[in-house]
Amino acid sequence: MLTLELLGTLGCHLCDDAEQVLISALDLSKVQVVVVDIAESDALMQVYATRIPVLRHVATTSDLDWPFQVDQVQRFVACLKN
């Protein structure tokens, strides 16, 4: 199963919007999405504080910055599978 992280933080309305895009874009029986609060990690805050929400592939750390749409998420995932 492919594992992705949705990097964000509490109270981020764009993160909520990104989550809805992922629900529409992905087959969640084949792709696991873990929501990660970057506020819990100084390292993540340094890298992603001004970029969230970000969709990140756990194994390769490839990422997709917001704003993204359904078709962009699907292309991102398709590239990861190849």
N, C-alpha and C positions, 0 to 999 in steps of 0.2 A: 504494500500500500504506500502510496506517495504521501509524504507528510509535509505540510506547509505551516508556516506561522504567520498570523496576522499580528503585526507589531502595532501597538497603539497604547492608549492609556484611558483611564476612567474619565468620563465627562467630555470625551472627544466625539463631537457629532459626526465628523467625517469618518471616524472609525466605525461608527454605527452604520453609516451609509455603505462603507466598504464591505462590512459583514453581509449586508443585504445583497450586494453585487455577487459576492462569493456564493451565497445560497442559490442564486439564480444561475450561476455559471458552472458550478461543479456538481459532479455526481459524488455525493458525500459517502456513498458506500465504497468508493474507490480512492477517494482523496480525504485524508484526515487534515483538518484545520485546527490548529492550537492557537488560541488567543493569548498573546503575551503582553503583559503590562510593562512597558519599558521603564516606568518609574521605579521598578523594583531592582534595576540594575544600572549602576553608574556607567558601565561600558556601553550599554544599549542607549542610554540617554545621550551620551556624547556623540554617537553616530546617527541616531534616528530622531532626536528631539524635534528638529525642524522639518522632518520628512514624513512623519506619520500621517495617515496609515501607510504601512508598507507590507506587502506580501512577500515572504521570504521562504525559499526552499531550504529545508533543514540540512540536507546532505551536501549541497553545493554552495550554500549561502547566496545563490543568485536571488535577486530581488526585483520587485515591480513596485514602483512608486505610485502613489495616488496623484492624480485621478486616473482610475482605470475603469474600463467598462467590461461587460460580459465577454465580448469577443477578444479583448486583450488578455483577460485572465485565461481563457480557453487556449489561446495561442501560447501563452507563457507555460502552461501545464503541458501542452503538446510538445514543446521544445524540450522540456525536462524528461519526457518519456523516451526521447530518441537518443 
